[in-house]
């Protein structure tokens, strides 16, 4: 949680000697990331009660108070380091000061949850996942996709996952190709770009591959 607090302040801006414009979309997503960890901690400590939702829904958003937001994040980080747990009060203070409404928290939580599942389904843990799509981070695409959805609430998870898949770089099925590893010819499973036919990287060690003139052999760069 405290690491997420630091990342959030980087997006929000804290350098008094430099002009910084807050990236509010990313700041909100960092706050949602904290809520993911917070829910886990509340469940772990058996403190996830119905009144928490009531408290969050009662947060009164401000018109945006930069100093109050920074103080709330500092209090949240300090509390986390001191107690090794989660403190709801500074989290709600951060929501109010940013502001981030209860409905936004809910929508972005669902959105980031689906993106996290999409990442895992596409090799996030094994290192194959591509976080940059057309030169922009997947979080940016998530914000755009969420804003464009007009389906019923219960259909959002499936529609969002499908929309993310449409934007993600397309890859064909893994296939066997002859590759050169340290001068010796070997057969390895490599991933091929389904649109251009170019080999991208080996799914066994993530080394970039280079196609040779013959068109059927590849070597690690």
C-alpha positions as CSV (number, residue, x, y, z in Angstrom):
1,X,0.0,0.0,0.0
2,X,2.7,2.5,0.9
3,X,4.5,1.8,-2.4
4,X,1.3,2.5,-4.3
5,X,1.1,5.8,-2.3
6,X,4.5,6.8,-3.6
7,X,3.6,5.9,-7.2
8,X,0.4,7.9,-6.8
9,X,2.2,11.0,-5.7
10,X,4.5,10.7,-8.7
11,X,1.5,10.8,-10.9
12,X,-0.1,13.6,-8.9
13,X,3.1,15.8,-8.5
14,X,4.9,16.7,-5.3
15,X,8.0,18.6,-6.5
16,X,7.4,22.2,-5.4
17,X,10.4,23.4,-7.5
18,X,8.9,22.1,-10.8
19,X,5.7,22.7,-12.7
20,X,3.7,19.4,-12.6
21,X,0.2,18.7,-13.9
22,X,-1.6,15.9,-12.1
23,X,-2.5,12.9,-14.3
24,X,-5.8,12.4,-12.5
25,X,-6.8,9.3,-14.4
26,X,-3.6,7.5,-13.3
27,X,-3.9,8.9,-9.8
28,X,-7.4,7.4,-9.5
29,X,-6.2,4.1,-10.7
30,X,-3.4,4.1,-8.1
31,X,-6.1,4.8,-5.5
32,X,-8.0,1.8,-6.8
33,X,-4.9,-0.3,-6.7
34,X,-4.6,0.6,-3.0
35,X,-8.3,-0.5,-2.6
36,X,-7.4,-3.9,-4.0
37,X,-4.8,-4.4,-1.3
38,X,-7.1,-2.8,1.3
39,X,-9.8,-5.3,0.6
40,X,-7.4,-8.2,0.9
41,X,-6.2,-6.9,4.2
42,X,-9.7,-6.3,5.5
43,X,-10.6,-9.9,4.6
44,X,-7.4,-11.2,6.1
45,X,-8.1,-9.5,9.4
46,X,-11.8,-10.3,9.3
47,X,-12.7,-6.6,9.3
48,X,-14.7,-6.4,6.0
49,X,-18.1,-5.3,7.2
50,X,-21.2,-3.9,5.5
51,X,-20.7,-0.5,7.2
52,X,-17.5,0.1,5.2
53,X,-19.6,0.4,2.0
54,X,-21.9,2.8,3.8
55,X,-18.9,4.9,4.9
56,X,-17.4,5.0,1.4
57,X,-20.7,6.0,-0.1
58,X,-21.0,8.9,2.4
59,X,-17.7,10.4,1.3
60,X,-18.4,14.0,0.3
61,X,-16.2,14.9,-2.7
62,X,-14.5,18.3,-2.7
63,X,-13.7,20.5,-5.6
64,X,-10.2,19.2,-5.5
65,X,-7.8,20.1,-2.7
66,X,-4.2,19.3,-3.6
67,X,-2.7,19.9,-0.2
68,X,-5.3,17.9,1.6
69,X,-4.9,15.1,-0.9
70,X,-1.1,14.9,-0.3
71,X,-1.5,15.0,3.4
72,X,-4.1,12.2,3.3
73,X,-1.8,10.0,1.2
74,X,1.1,10.7,3.6
75,X,-1.1,9.7,6.5
76,X,-2.2,6.5,4.7
77,X,1.5,5.6,4.0
78,X,2.5,6.4,7.5
79,X,-0.3,4.4,9.0
80,X,0.4,1.4,6.8
81,X,4.1,1.4,7.8
82,X,3.3,1.8,11.5
83,X,0.5,-0.7,11.8
84,X,1.4,-3.1,8.9
85,X,-2.3,-2.9,8.0
86,X,-4.9,-0.7,6.4
87,X,-6.5,2.4,7.8
88,X,-9.8,3.4,6.2
89,X,-9.9,7.0,7.5
90,X,-7.0,8.5,5.4
91,X,-8.2,6.5,2.4
92,X,-11.6,8.2,2.6
93,X,-9.9,11.6,3.1
94,X,-7.9,11.0,-0.1
95,X,-11.1,10.1,-1.9
96,X,-12.8,13.3,-0.8
97,X,-9.8,15.6,-1.5
98,X,-9.0,14.2,-5.0
99,X,-12.0,13.8,-5.5
100,X,-12.9,10.1,-6.2
101,X,-16.6,9.3,-5.8
102,X,-17.9,6.0,-4.5
103,X,-19.4,5.2,-8.0
104,X,-16.0,6.0,-9.6
105,X,-14.3,3.7,-7.1
106,X,-16.7,0.9,-7.9
107,X,-16.4,1.3,-11.7
108,X,-12.6,1.6,-11.7
109,X,-12.3,-1.3,-9.3
110,X,-14.2,-3.5,-11.6
111,X,-12.2,-2.2,-14.6
112,X,-8.8,-2.7,-13.0
113,X,-9.9,-6.1,-11.8
114,X,-10.7,-7.1,-15.4
115,X,-7.4,-5.6,-16.7
116,X,-5.5,-7.6,-14.0
117,X,-7.2,-10.8,-15.1
118,X,-6.5,-9.9,-18.8
119,X,-2.8,-9.4,-17.9
120,X,-2.6,-12.8,-16.2
121,X,-4.3,-14.5,-19.1
122,X,-1.8,-13.0,-21.5
123,X,1.4,-13.9,-19.7
124,X,1.9,-11.1,-17.1
125,X,3.4,-13.5,-14.5
126,X,5.6,-15.3,-17.0
127,X,6.9,-12.1,-18.6
128,X,5.2,-12.3,-22.0
129,X,2.6,-9.7,-21.5
130,X,3.0,-6.5,-23.5
131,X,2.1,-3.5,-21.3
132,X,2.5,-0.9,-24.0
133,X,-0.2,-1.0,-26.7
134,X,0.4,1.2,-29.7
135,X,2.9,3.2,-27.6
136,X,0.6,3.7,-24.6
137,X,0.2,1.9,-21.3
138,X,-2.7,-0.5,-20.9
139,X,-4.0,1.6,-18.1
140,X,-4.7,4.4,-20.5
141,X,-6.6,2.1,-22.8
142,X,-8.6,0.9,-19.8
143,X,-9.7,4.4,-19.1
144,X,-10.8,5.0,-22.7
145,X,-12.6,1.7,-23.0
146,X,-14.5,2.2,-19.7
147,X,-15.6,5.6,-20.8
148,X,-17.0,4.2,-24.0
149,X,-19.0,1.3,-22.6
150,X,-22.7,1.7,-22.6
151,X,-23.8,-1.7,-21.6
152,X,-25.8,-2.9,-18.6
153,X,-23.7,-3.1,-15.4
154,X,-23.8,-6.9,-15.3
155,X,-22.4,-7.0,-18.8
156,X,-19.4,-4.7,-18.1
157,X,-16.9,-7.5,-17.2
158,X,-17.4,-9.4,-20.4
159,X,-17.7,-6.4,-22.6
160,X,-14.6,-4.8,-21.1
161,X,-12.5,-7.9,-21.5
162,X,-13.5,-8.2,-25.1
163,X,-12.7,-4.6,-25.8
164,X,-9.3,-4.9,-24.2
165,X,-8.7,-8.0,-26.3
166,X,-9.5,-6.0,-29.5
167,X,-6.9,-3.4,-28.6
168,X,-4.2,-5.8,-27.4
169,X,-1.5,-6.7,-30.0
170,X,-2.7,-9.9,-31.7
171,X,-0.6,-13.0,-31.7
172,X,-1.2,-16.2,-33.5
173,X,-0.8,-19.6,-31.8
174,X,2.6,-20.7,-30.7
175,X,4.4,-22.6,-33.4
176,X,7.7,-24.6,-33.8
177,X,10.4,-22.8,-35.7
178,X,14.1,-23.5,-36.3
179,X,16.2,-21.0,-34.3
180,X,19.9,-20.5,-33.8
181,X,21.0,-20.5,-30.2
182,X,24.7,-19.9,-29.6
183,X,25.4,-21.1,-33.2
184,X,23.6,-24.4,-32.9
185,X,20.3,-25.1,-34.6
186,X,17.4,-25.9,-32.2
187,X,13.7,-26.1,-32.4
188,X,11.9,-23.7,-30.0
189,X,8.3,-22.6,-29.6
190,X,8.1,-19.0,-30.6
191,X,5.2,-16.5,-30.7
192,X,4.3,-15.0,-34.1
193,X,2.6,-11.8,-34.8
194,X,-0.8,-12.8,-36.2
195,X,-1.1,-9.6,-38.3
196,X,2.4,-9.3,-39.9
197,X,3.7,-12.8,-39.6
198,X,6.9,-11.6,-37.9
199,X,8.3,-13.4,-34.9
200,X,8.2,-11.3,-31.8
201,X,9.9,-13.3,-29.0
202,X,10.4,-16.8,-27.6
203,X,7.9,-17.7,-25.0
204,X,10.4,-19.8,-23.1
205,X,12.9,-17.0,-22.3
206,X,11.6,-13.8,-23.8
207,X,14.6,-13.2,-26.0
208,X,13.8,-11.2,-29.1
209,X,14.1,-13.1,-32.3
210,X,15.3,-12.0,-35.7
211,X,14.0,-13.5,-38.9
212,X,16.7,-14.5,-41.5
213,X,16.5,-14.1,-45.2
214,X,15.4,-17.7,-45.8
215,X,12.2,-17.0,-43.9
216,X,12.2,-20.2,-41.8
217,X,15.0,-19.7,-39.3
218,X,15.4,-17.2,-36.5
219,X,18.1,-16.2,-34.1
220,X,18.3,-14.5,-30.8
221,X,19.4,-10.9,-30.9
